[in-house]
């Protein structure tokens, strides 16, 4: 999902207490709301990856560590 380049703090606050589904969509890791993340695919065998996102003083730094298989399939990673 792409919302463009603007991410408003009011959206983050409004969705902060929403209930999460039981599982993420296949190939999606991290925050189920999928607000800010990256698309990646591995070039090596079982590559360890850390995705870290930070912003202003209003939003604390967030990170997610995972291991990506080298199957050529794109993964979508959204730190919480």
PDB file of N, CA, C and O in Angstrom:
ATOM      1  N   UNK A   1       0.848  -1.177   0.000  1.00  0.00           N
ATOM      2  CA  UNK A   1       0.000   0.000   0.000  1.00  0.00           C
ATOM      3  C   UNK A   1       0.882   1.225   0.000  1.00  0.00           C
ATOM      4  O   UNK A   1       1.829   1.300   0.783  1.00  0.00           O
ATOM      5  N   UNK A   2       0.603   2.168  -0.840  1.00  0.00           N
ATOM      6  CA  UNK A   2       1.370   3.403  -0.891  1.00  0.00           C
ATOM      7  C   UNK A   2       0.438   4.570  -0.652  1.00  0.00           C
ATOM      8  O   UNK A   2      -0.576   4.724  -1.334  1.00  0.00           O
ATOM      9  N   UNK A   3       0.788   5.382   0.315  1.00  0.00           N
ATOM     10  CA  UNK A   3      -0.015   6.558   0.632  1.00  0.00           C
ATOM     11  C   UNK A   3       0.661   7.827   0.137  1.00  0.00           C
ATOM     12  O   UNK A   3       0.235   8.924   0.497  1.00  0.00           O
ATOM     13  N   UNK A   4       1.684   7.709  -0.662  1.00  0.00           N
ATOM     14  CA  UNK A   4       2.407   8.872  -1.121  1.00  0.00           C
ATOM     15  C   UNK A   4       3.511   9.226  -0.142  1.00  0.00           C
ATOM     16  O   UNK A   4       3.992   8.366   0.596  1.00  0.00           O
ATOM     17  N   UNK A   5       3.908  10.466  -0.131  1.00  0.00           N
ATOM     18  CA  UNK A   5       5.032  10.884   0.704  1.00  0.00           C
ATOM     19  C   UNK A   5       4.611  11.489   2.025  1.00  0.00           C
ATOM     20  O   UNK A   5       5.464  11.697   2.887  1.00  0.00           O
ATOM     21  N   UNK A   6       3.339  11.783   2.226  1.00  0.00           N
ATOM     22  CA  UNK A   6       2.887  12.450   3.443  1.00  0.00           C
ATOM     23  C   UNK A   6       2.338  11.449   4.446  1.00  0.00           C
ATOM     24  O   UNK A   6       1.466  10.643   4.121  1.00  0.00           O
ATOM     25  N   UNK A   7       2.853  11.505   5.658  1.00  0.00           N
ATOM     26  CA  UNK A   7       2.358  10.679   6.744  1.00  0.00           C
ATOM     27  C   UNK A   7       2.067  11.622   7.897  1.00  0.00           C
ATOM     28  O   UNK A   7       2.986  12.153   8.520  1.00  0.00           O
ATOM     29  N   UNK A   8       0.801  11.827   8.176  1.00  0.00           N
ATOM     30  CA  UNK A   8       0.397  12.797   9.168  1.00  0.00           C
ATOM     31  C   UNK A   8       0.332  12.179  10.560  1.00  0.00           C
ATOM     32  O   UNK A   8      -0.174  11.067  10.714  1.00  0.00           O
ATOM     33  N   UNK A   9       0.837  12.883  11.582  1.00  0.00           N
ATOM     34  CA  UNK A   9       0.773  12.370  12.954  1.00  0.00           C
ATOM     35  C   UNK A   9      -0.652  12.031  13.388  1.00  0.00           C
ATOM     36  O   UNK A   9      -0.843  11.113  14.186  1.00  0.00           O
ATOM     37  N   UNK A  10      -1.640  12.738  12.890  1.00  0.00           N
ATOM     38  CA  UNK A  10      -3.032  12.454  13.268  1.00  0.00           C
ATOM     39  C   UNK A  10      -3.445  11.048  12.820  1.00  0.00           C
ATOM     40  O   UNK A  10      -4.232  10.393  13.504  1.00  0.00           O
ATOM     41  N   UNK A  11      -2.924  10.576  11.676  1.00  0.00           N
ATOM     42  CA  UNK A  11      -3.227   9.221  11.205  1.00  0.00           C
ATOM     43  C   UNK A  11      -2.610   8.182  12.139  1.00  0.00           C
ATOM     44  O   UNK A  11      -3.248   7.188  12.485  1.00  0.00           O
ATOM     45  N   UNK A  12      -1.379   8.420  12.536  1.00  0.00           N
ATOM     46  CA  UNK A  12      -0.697   7.498  13.447  1.00  0.00           C
ATOM     47  C   UNK A  12      -1.445   7.419  14.769  1.00  0.00           C
ATOM     48  O   UNK A  12      -1.653   6.326  15.296  1.00  0.00           O
ATOM     49  N   UNK A  13      -1.847   8.553  15.309  1.00  0.00           N
ATOM     50  CA  UNK A  13      -2.589   8.578  16.580  1.00  0.00           C
ATOM     51  C   UNK A  13      -3.964   7.925  16.442  1.00  0.00           C
ATOM     52  O   UNK A  13      -4.408   7.207  17.337  1.00  0.00           O
ATOM     53  N   UNK A  14      -4.623   8.173  15.333  1.00  0.00           N
ATOM     54  CA  UNK A  14      -5.970   7.627  15.133  1.00  0.00           C
ATOM     55  C   UNK A  14      -5.969   6.107  14.988  1.00  0.00           C
ATOM     56  O   UNK A  14      -6.950   5.458  15.354  1.00  0.00           O
ATOM     57  N   UNK A  15      -4.906   5.533  14.470  1.00  0.00           N
ATOM     58  CA  UNK A  15      -4.864   4.086  14.258  1.00  0.00           C
ATOM     59  C   UNK A  15      -4.091   3.345  15.348  1.00  0.00           C
ATOM     60  O   UNK A  15      -3.972   2.121  15.292  1.00  0.00           O
ATOM     61  N   UNK A  16      -3.574   4.058  16.324  1.00  0.00           N
ATOM     62  CA  UNK A  16      -2.712   3.452  17.344  1.00  0.00           C
ATOM     63  C   UNK A  16      -3.418   2.394  18.185  1.00  0.00           C
ATOM     64  O   UNK A  16      -2.770   1.454  18.645  1.00  0.00           O
ATOM     65  N   UNK A  17      -4.706   2.515  18.394  1.00  0.00           N
ATOM     66  CA  UNK A  17      -5.414   1.560  19.254  1.00  0.00           C
ATOM     67  C   UNK A  17      -6.251   0.554  18.474  1.00  0.00           C
ATOM     68  O   UNK A  17      -7.035  -0.187  19.067  1.00  0.00           O
ATOM     69  N   UNK A  18      -6.096   0.517  17.152  1.00  0.00           N
ATOM     70  CA  UNK A  18      -6.843  -0.449  16.349  1.00  0.00           C
ATOM     71  C   UNK A  18      -6.379  -1.867  16.673  1.00  0.00           C
ATOM     72  O   UNK A  18      -5.204  -2.088  16.963  1.00  0.00           O
ATOM     73  N   UNK A  19      -7.281  -2.803  16.624  1.00  0.00           N
ATOM     74  CA  UNK A  19      -6.959  -4.207  16.869  1.00  0.00           C
ATOM     75  C   UNK A  19      -6.288  -4.808  15.643  1.00  0.00           C
ATOM     76  O   UNK A  19      -6.722  -4.589  14.512  1.00  0.00           O
ATOM     77  N   UNK A  20      -5.233  -5.564  15.882  1.00  0.00           N
ATOM     78  CA  UNK A  20      -4.482  -6.190  14.795  1.00  0.00           C
ATOM     79  C   UNK A  20      -5.148  -7.494  14.367  1.00  0.00           C
ATOM     80  O   UNK A  20      -5.737  -8.186  15.197  1.00  0.00           O
ATOM     81  N   UNK A  21      -5.061  -7.839  13.079  1.00  0.00           N
ATOM     82  CA  UNK A  21      -5.533  -9.151  12.638  1.00  0.00           C
ATOM     83  C   UNK A  21      -4.611 -10.228  13.190  1.00  0.00           C
ATOM     84  O   UNK A  21      -3.530  -9.914  13.688  1.00  0.00           O
ATOM     85  N   UNK A  22      -5.005 -11.461  13.115  1.00  0.00           N
ATOM     86  CA  UNK A  22      -4.196 -12.551  13.679  1.00  0.00           C
ATOM     87  C   UNK A  22      -2.869 -12.745  12.968  1.00  0.00           C
ATOM     88  O   UNK A  22      -1.875 -13.088  13.608  1.00  0.00           O
ATOM     89  N   UNK A  23      -2.832 -12.532  11.648  1.00  0.00           N
ATOM     90  CA  UNK A  23      -1.591 -12.718  10.893  1.00  0.00           C
ATOM     91  C   UNK A  23      -1.428 -11.612   9.864  1.00  0.00           C
ATOM     92  O   UNK A  23      -2.399 -10.976   9.453  1.00  0.00           O
ATOM     93  N   UNK A  24      -0.198 -11.394   9.459  1.00  0.00           N
ATOM     94  CA  UNK A  24       0.083 -10.451   8.378  1.00  0.00           C
ATOM     95  C   UNK A  24      -0.172 -11.131   7.034  1.00  0.00           C
ATOM     96  O   UNK A  24      -0.264 -12.355   6.954  1.00  0.00           O
ATOM     97  N   UNK A  25      -0.283 -10.334   6.001  1.00  0.00           N
ATOM     98  CA  UNK A  25      -0.395 -10.871   4.643  1.00  0.00           C
ATOM     99  C   UNK A  25       0.903 -11.609   4.306  1.00  0.00           C
ATOM    100  O   UNK A  25       1.956 -11.253   4.836  1.00  0.00           O
ATOM    101  N   UNK A  26       0.858 -12.614   3.451  1.00  0.00           N
ATOM    102  CA  UNK A  26       2.078 -13.343   3.078  1.00  0.00           C
ATOM    103  C   UNK A  26       3.141 -12.394   2.519  1.00  0.00           C
ATOM    104  O   UNK A  26       2.844 -11.541   1.683  1.00  0.00           O
ATOM    105  N   UNK A  27       4.366 -12.551   2.983  1.00  0.00           N
ATOM    106  CA  UNK A  27       5.460 -11.709   2.515  1.00  0.00           C
ATOM    107  C   UNK A  27       5.561 -10.368   3.205  1.00  0.00           C
ATOM    108  O   UNK A  27       6.448  -9.575   2.891  1.00  0.00           O
ATOM    109  N   UNK A  28       4.659 -10.100   4.148  1.00  0.00           N
ATOM    110  CA  UNK A  28       4.674  -8.838   4.885  1.00  0.00           C
ATOM    111  C   UNK A  28       5.088  -9.125   6.321  1.00  0.00           C
ATOM    112  O   UNK A  28       4.572 -10.049   6.949  1.00  0.00           O
ATOM    113  N   UNK A  29       6.026  -8.327   6.841  1.00  0.00           N
ATOM    114  CA  UNK A  29       6.549  -8.527   8.181  1.00  0.00           C
ATOM    115  C   UNK A  29       6.465  -7.236   8.973  1.00  0.00           C
ATOM    116  O   UNK A  29       6.675  -6.152   8.430  1.00  0.00           O
ATOM    117  N   UNK A  30       6.160  -7.352  10.257  1.00  0.00           N
ATOM    118  CA  UNK A  30       6.152  -6.191  11.134  1.00  0.00           C
ATOM    119  C   UNK A  30       4.762  -5.642  11.352  1.00  0.00           C
ATOM    120  O   UNK A  30       3.803  -6.395  11.520  1.00  0.00           O
ATOM    121  N   UNK A  31       4.659  -4.319  11.348  1.00  0.00           N
ATOM    122  CA  UNK A  31       3.423  -3.619  11.673  1.00  0.00           C
ATOM    123  C   UNK A  31       2.341  -3.903  10.630  1.00  0.00           C
ATOM    124  O   UNK A  31       2.530  -3.619   9.447  1.00  0.00           O
ATOM    125  N   UNK A  32       1.237  -4.447  11.053  1.00  0.00           N
ATOM    126  CA  UNK A  32       0.159  -4.847  10.145  1.00  0.00           C
ATOM    127  C   UNK A  32      -0.524  -3.649   9.477  1.00  0.00           C
ATOM    128  O   UNK A  32      -1.201  -3.823   8.463  1.00  0.00           O
ATOM    129  N   UNK A  33      -0.361  -2.427  10.029  1.00  0.00           N
ATOM    130  CA  UNK A  33      -0.986  -1.247   9.419  1.00  0.00           C
ATOM    131  C   UNK A  33      -0.251  -0.824   8.146  1.00  0.00           C
ATOM    132  O   UNK A  33      -0.810  -0.105   7.318  1.00  0.00           O
ATOM    133  N   UNK A  34       0.999  -1.268   7.987  1.00  0.00           N
ATOM    134  CA  UNK A  34       1.790  -1.010   6.787  1.00  0.00           C
ATOM    135  C   UNK A  34       1.878   0.467   6.436  1.00  0.00           C
ATOM    136  O   UNK A  34       1.598   0.859   5.303  1.00  0.00           O
ATOM    137  N   UNK A  35       2.268   1.286   7.412  1.00  0.00           N
ATOM    138  CA  UNK A  35       2.354   2.723   7.170  1.00  0.00           C
ATOM    139  C   UNK A  35       3.686   3.143   6.568  1.00  0.00           C
ATOM    140  O   UNK A  35       3.718   3.845   5.558  1.00  0.00           O
ATOM    141  N   UNK A  36       4.788   2.716   7.186  1.00  0.00           N
ATOM    142  CA  UNK A  36       6.109   3.106   6.717  1.00  0.00           C
ATOM    143  C   UNK A  36       6.976   1.850   6.671  1.00  0.00           C
ATOM    144  O   UNK A  36       7.116   1.154   7.677  1.00  0.00           O
ATOM    145  N   UNK A  37       7.551   1.562   5.517  1.00  0.00           N
ATOM    146  CA  UNK A  37       8.356   0.359   5.406  1.00  0.00           C
ATOM    147  C   UNK A  37       9.193   0.353   4.153  1.00  0.00           C
ATOM    148  O   UNK A  37       9.303   1.354   3.446  1.00  0.00           O
ATOM    149  N   UNK A  38       9.786  -0.808   3.891  1.00  0.00           N
ATOM    150  CA  UNK A  38      10.639  -0.972   2.723  1.00  0.00           C
ATOM    151  C   UNK A  38      10.294  -2.269   2.003  1.00  0.00           C
ATOM    152  O   UNK A  38       9.759  -3.202   2.602  1.00  0.00           O
ATOM    153  N   UNK A  39      10.602  -2.315   0.725  1.00  0.00           N
ATOM    154  CA  UNK A  39      10.474  -3.534  -0.072  1.00  0.00           C
ATOM    155  C   UNK A  39      11.896  -4.022  -0.307  1.00  0.00           C
ATOM    156  O   UNK A  39      12.763  -3.246  -0.709  1.00  0.00           O
ATOM    157  N   UNK A  40      12.138  -5.308  -0.059  1.00  0.00           N
ATOM    158  CA  UNK A  40      13.478  -5.819  -0.260  1.00  0.00           C
ATOM    159  C   UNK A  40      13.450  -7.257  -0.737  1.00  0.00           C
ATOM    160  O   UNK A  40      12.470  -7.978  -0.547  1.00  0.00           O
ATOM    161  N   UNK A  41      14.551  -7.658  -1.362  1.00  0.00           N
ATOM    162  CA  UNK A  41      14.757  -9.059  -1.715  1.00  0.00           C
ATOM    163  C   UNK A  41      16.229  -9.365  -1.471  1.00  0.00           C
ATOM    164  O   UNK A  41      17.086  -8.502  -1.661  1.00  0.00           O
ATOM    165  N   UNK A  42      16.514 -10.552  -1.064  1.00  0.00           N
ATOM    166  CA  UNK A  42      17.857 -10.938  -0.664  1.00  0.00           C
ATOM    167  C   UNK A  42      18.699 -11.341  -1.868  1.00  0.00           C
ATOM    168  O   UNK A  42      18.195 -11.876  -2.855  1.00  0.00           O
ATOM    169  N   UNK A  43      19.976 -11.073  -1.759  1.00  0.00           N
ATOM    170  CA  UNK A  43      20.895 -11.529  -2.796  1.00  0.00           C
ATOM    171  C   UNK A  43      21.777 -12.663  -2.283  1.00  0.00           C
ATOM    172  O   UNK A  43      22.408 -13.364  -3.075  1.00  0.00           O
ATOM    173  N   UNK A  44      21.826 -12.845  -0.996  1.00  0.00           N
ATOM    174  CA  UNK A  44      22.643 -13.900  -0.409  1.00  0.00           C
ATOM    175  C   UNK A  44      21.777 -14.941   0.275  1.00  0.00           C
ATOM    176  O   UNK A  44      20.573 -14.748   0.439  1.00  0.00           O
ATOM    177  N   UNK A  45      22.388 -16.038   0.671  1.00  0.00           N
ATOM    178  CA  UNK A  45      21.676 -17.120   1.351  1.00  0.00           C
ATOM    179  C   UNK A  45      21.349 -16.702   2.780  1.00  0.00           C
ATOM    180  O   UNK A  45      22.250 -16.434   3.574  1.00  0.00           O
ATOM    181  N   UNK A  46      20.050 -16.646   3.110  1.00  0.00           N
ATOM    182  CA  UNK A  46      19.574 -16.309   4.456  1.00  0.00           C
ATOM    183  C   UNK A  46      20.247 -15.056   5.013  1.00  0.00           C
ATOM    184  O   UNK A  46      20.950 -15.116   6.021  1.00  0.00           O
ATOM    185  N   UNK A  47      20.029 -13.939   4.357  1.00  0.00           N
ATOM    186  CA  UNK A  47      20.614 -12.661   4.726  1.00  0.00           C
ATOM    187  C   UNK A  47      19.898 -12.071   5.935  1.00  0.00           C
ATOM    188  O   UNK A  47      18.669 -11.997   5.964  1.00  0.00           O
ATOM    189  N   UNK A  48      20.679 -11.652   6.938  1.00  0.00           N
ATOM    190  CA  UNK A  48      20.107 -10.985   8.106  1.00  0.00           C
ATOM    191  C   UNK A  48      19.950  -9.512   7.787  1.00  0.00           C
ATOM    192  O   UNK A  48      20.867  -8.871   7.274  1.00  0.00           O
ATOM    193  N   UNK A  49      18.768  -8.981   8.100  1.00  0.00           N
ATOM    194  CA  UNK A  49      18.428  -7.608   7.746  1.00  0.00           C
ATOM    195  C   UNK A  49      17.879  -6.888   8.970  1.00  0.00           C
ATOM    196  O   UNK A  49      17.140  -7.470   9.765  1.00  0.00           O
ATOM    197  N   UNK A  50      18.245  -5.616   9.117  1.00  0.00           N
ATOM    198  CA  UNK A  50      17.633  -4.746  10.123  1.00  0.00           C
ATOM    199  C   UNK A  50      17.070  -3.542   9.378  1.00  0.00           C
ATOM    200  O   UNK A  50      17.799  -2.839   8.679  1.00  0.00           O
ATOM    201  N   UNK A  51      15.774  -3.310   9.532  1.00  0.00           N
ATOM    202  CA  UNK A  51      15.129  -2.135   8.965  1.00  0.00           C
ATOM    203  C   UNK A  51      14.835  -1.205  10.137  1.00  0.00           C
ATOM    204  O   UNK A  51      14.165  -1.583  11.098  1.00  0.00           O
ATOM    205  N   UNK A  52      15.348   0.015  10.038  1.00  0.00           N
ATOM    206  CA  UNK A  52      15.193   0.979  11.118  1.00  0.00           C
ATOM    207  C   UNK A  52      14.656   2.279  10.536  1.00  0.00           C
ATOM    208  O   UNK A  52      15.159   2.779   9.530  1.00  0.00           O
ATOM    209  N   UNK A  53      13.634   2.816  11.180  1.00  0.00           N
ATOM    210  CA  UNK A  53      12.989   4.040  10.709  1.00  0.00           C
ATOM    211  C   UNK A  53      12.901   5.018  11.868  1.00  0.00           C
ATOM    212  O   UNK A  53      12.536   4.642  12.981  1.00  0.00           O
ATOM    213  N   UNK A  54      13.236   6.266  11.604  1.00  0.00           N
ATOM    214  CA  UNK A  54      13.161   7.297  12.621  1.00  0.00           C
ATOM    215  C   UNK A  54      12.591   8.572  12.023  1.00  0.00           C
ATOM    216  O   UNK A  54      12.486   8.713  10.804  1.00  0.00           O
ATOM    217  N   UNK A  55      12.230   9.486  12.891  1.00  0.00           N
ATOM    218  CA  UNK A  55      11.634  10.729  12.422  1.00  0.00           C
ATOM    219  C   UNK A  55      11.923  11.837  13.430  1.00  0.00           C
ATOM    220  O   UNK A  55      13.001  11.899  14.020  1.00  0.00           O
ATOM    221  N   UNK A  56      10.949  12.694  13.609  1.00  0.00           N
ATOM    222  CA  UNK A  56      11.075  13.830  14.515  1.00  0.00           C
ATOM    223  C   UNK A  56      10.986  13.371  15.961  1.00  0.00           C
ATOM    224  O   UNK A  56      10.951  12.173  16.240  1.00  0.00           O
ATOM    225  N   UNK A  57      10.950  14.315  16.862  1.00  0.00           N
ATOM    226  CA  UNK A  57      10.827  14.016  18.289  1.00  0.00           C
ATOM    227  C   UNK A  57       9.482  13.388  18.633  1.00  0.00           C
ATOM    228  O   UNK A  57       9.343  12.773  19.690  1.00  0.00           O
ATOM    229  N   UNK A  58       8.494  13.532  17.763  1.00  0.00           N
ATOM    230  CA  UNK A  58       7.150  13.008  18.044  1.00  0.00           C
ATOM    231  C   UNK A  58       7.054  11.498  17.865  1.00  0.00           C
ATOM    232  O   UNK A  58       6.205  10.857  18.482  1.00  0.00           O
ATOM    233  N   UNK A  59       7.913  10.924  17.028  1.00  0.00           N
ATOM    234  CA  UNK A  59       7.840   9.498  16.726  1.00  0.00           C
ATOM    235  C   UNK A  59       9.172   8.861  17.109  1.00  0.00           C
ATOM    236  O   UNK A  59      10.223   9.259  16.605  1.00  0.00           O
ATOM    237  N   UNK A  60       9.127   7.872  17.999  1.00  0.00           N
ATOM    238  CA  UNK A  60      10.382   7.241  18.413  1.00  0.00           C
ATOM    239  C   UNK A  60      10.914   6.314  17.318  1.00  0.00           C
ATOM    240  O   UNK A  60      10.161   5.821  16.478  1.00  0.00           O
ATOM    241  N   UNK A  61      12.214   6.094  17.349  1.00  0.00           N
ATOM    242  CA  UNK A  61      12.884   5.222  16.382  1.00  0.00           C
ATOM    243  C   UNK A  61      12.339   3.804  16.517  1.00  0.00           C
ATOM    244  O   UNK A  61      12.094   3.321  17.623  1.00  0.00           O
ATOM    245  N   UNK A  62      12.156   3.149  15.378  1.00  0.00           N
ATOM    246  CA  UNK A  62      11.591   1.805  15.342  1.00  0.00           C
ATOM    247  C   UNK A  62      12.470   0.914  14.478  1.00  0.00           C
ATOM    248  O   UNK A  62      12.989   1.352  13.451  1.00  0.00           O
ATOM    249  N   UNK A  63      12.638  -0.348  14.899  1.00  0.00           N
ATOM    250  CA  UNK A  63      13.450  -1.256  14.090  1.00  0.00           C
ATOM    251  C   UNK A  63      12.863  -2.657  14.123  1.00  0.00           C
ATOM    252  O   UNK A  63      12.118  -3.024  15.033  1.00  0.00           O
ATOM    253  N   UNK A  64      13.222  -3.430  13.101  1.00  0.00           N
ATOM    254  CA  UNK A  64      12.786  -4.814  12.999  1.00  0.00           C
ATOM    255  C   UNK A  64      13.921  -5.619  12.380  1.00  0.00           C
ATOM    256  O   UNK A  64      14.424  -5.277  11.310  1.00  0.00           O
ATOM    257  N   UNK A  65      14.318  -6.690  13.060  1.00  0.00           N
ATOM    258  CA  UNK A  65      15.359  -7.594  12.567  1.00  0.00           C
ATOM    259  C   UNK A  65      14.699  -8.860  12.035  1.00  0.00           C
ATOM    260  O   UNK A  65      13.772  -9.389  12.648  1.00  0.00           O
ATOM    261  N   UNK A  66      15.182  -9.346  10.885  1.00  0.00           N
ATOM    262  CA  UNK A  66      14.680 -10.593  10.342  1.00  0.00           C
ATOM    263  C   UNK A  66      15.714 -11.214   9.416  1.00  0.00           C
ATOM    264  O   UNK A  66      16.702 -10.575   9.054  1.00  0.00           O
ATOM    265  N   UNK A  67      15.483 -12.443   9.043  1.00  0.00           N
ATOM    266  CA  UNK A  67      16.353 -13.161   8.120  1.00  0.00           C
ATOM    267  C   UNK A  67      15.574 -13.409   6.833  1.00  0.00           C
ATOM    268  O   UNK A  67      14.472 -13.958   6.865  1.00  0.00           O
ATOM    269  N   UNK A  68      16.147 -13.005   5.703  1.00  0.00           N
ATOM    270  CA  UNK A  68      15.483 -13.106   4.406  1.00  0.00           C
ATOM    271  C   UNK A  68      16.113 -14.234   3.607  1.00  0.00           C
ATOM    272  O   UNK A  68      17.333 -14.272   3.445  1.00  0.00           O
ATOM    273  N   UNK A  69      15.298 -15.152   3.107  1.00  0.00           N
ATOM    274  CA  UNK A  69      15.794 -16.248   2.283  1.00  0.00           C
ATOM    275  C   UNK A  69      16.149 -15.735   0.894  1.00  0.00           C
ATOM    276  O   UNK A  69      15.638 -14.706   0.454  1.00  0.00           O
ATOM    277  N   UNK A  70      17.013 -16.447   0.219  1.00  0.00           N
ATOM    278  CA  UNK A  70      17.452 -16.023  -1.113  1.00  0.00           C
ATOM    279  C   UNK A  70      16.620 -16.698  -2.201  1.00  0.00           C
ATOM    280  O   UNK A  70      17.161 -17.375  -3.075  1.00  0.00           O
ATOM    281  N   UNK A  71      15.316 -16.511  -2.142  1.00  0.00           N
ATOM    282  CA  UNK A  71      14.434 -17.131  -3.133  1.00  0.00           C
ATOM    283  C   UNK A  71      13.984 -16.149  -4.214  1.00  0.00           C
ATOM    284  O   UNK A  71      13.199 -16.507  -5.092  1.00  0.00           O
ATOM    285  N   UNK A  72      14.484 -14.907  -4.151  1.00  0.00           N
ATOM    286  CA  UNK A  72      14.150 -13.911  -5.167  1.00  0.00           C
ATOM    287  C   UNK A  72      12.773 -13.285  -5.008  1.00  0.00           C
ATOM    288  O   UNK A  72      12.379 -12.456  -5.828  1.00  0.00           O
ATOM    289  N   UNK A  73      12.030 -13.663  -3.968  1.00  0.00           N
ATOM    290  CA  UNK A  73      10.700 -13.117  -3.732  1.00  0.00           C
ATOM    291  C   UNK A  73      10.830 -11.843  -2.906  1.00  0.00           C
ATOM    292  O   UNK A  73      11.570 -11.811  -1.923  1.00  0.00           O
ATOM    293  N   UNK A  74      10.119 -10.804  -3.300  1.00  0.00           N
ATOM    294  CA  UNK A  74      10.157  -9.540  -2.572  1.00  0.00           C
ATOM    295  C   UNK A  74       9.476  -9.674  -1.222  1.00  0.00           C
ATOM    296  O   UNK A  74       8.455 -10.349  -1.095  1.00  0.00           O
ATOM    297  N   UNK A  75      10.042  -9.032  -0.222  1.00  0.00           N
ATOM    298  CA  UNK A  75       9.459  -8.977   1.110  1.00  0.00           C
ATOM    299  C   UNK A  75       9.136  -7.510   1.413  1.00  0.00           C
ATOM    300  O   UNK A  75       9.806  -6.601   0.922  1.00  0.00           O
ATOM    301  N   UNK A  76       8.128  -7.302   2.209  1.00  0.00           N
ATOM    302  CA  UNK A  76       7.735  -5.955   2.627  1.00  0.00           C
ATOM    303  C   UNK A  76       7.879  -5.903   4.137  1.00  0.00           C
ATOM    304  O   UNK A  76       7.244  -6.671   4.860  1.00  0.00           O
ATOM    305  N   UNK A  77       8.721  -4.991   4.608  1.00  0.00           N
ATOM    306  CA  UNK A  77       9.062  -4.925   6.025  1.00  0.00           C
ATOM    307  C   UNK A  77       8.610  -3.582   6.579  1.00  0.00           C
ATOM    308  O   UNK A  77       8.984  -2.525   6.071  1.00  0.00           O
ATOM    309  N   UNK A  78       7.799  -3.644   7.633  1.00  0.00           N
ATOM    310  CA  UNK A  78       7.238  -2.454   8.276  1.00  0.00           C
ATOM    311  C   UNK A  78       7.566  -2.496   9.762  1.00  0.00           C
ATOM    312  O   UNK A  78       6.870  -3.181  10.512  1.00  0.00           O
ATOM    313  N   UNK A  79       8.608  -1.785  10.221  1.00  0.00           N
ATOM    314  CA  UNK A  79       8.904  -1.787  11.638  1.00  0.00           C
ATOM    315  C   UNK A  79       7.714  -1.259  12.449  1.00  0.00           C
ATOM    316  O   UNK A  79       6.983  -0.379  11.994  1.00  0.00           O
ATOM    317  N   UNK A  80       7.532  -1.810  13.657  1.00  0.00           N
ATOM    318  CA  UNK A  80       6.369  -1.369  14.470  1.00  0.00           C
ATOM    319  C   UNK A  80       6.476   0.081  14.913  1.00  0.00           C
ATOM    320  O   UNK A  80       5.583   0.585  15.594  1.00  0.00           O
TER     321      UNK A  80
END
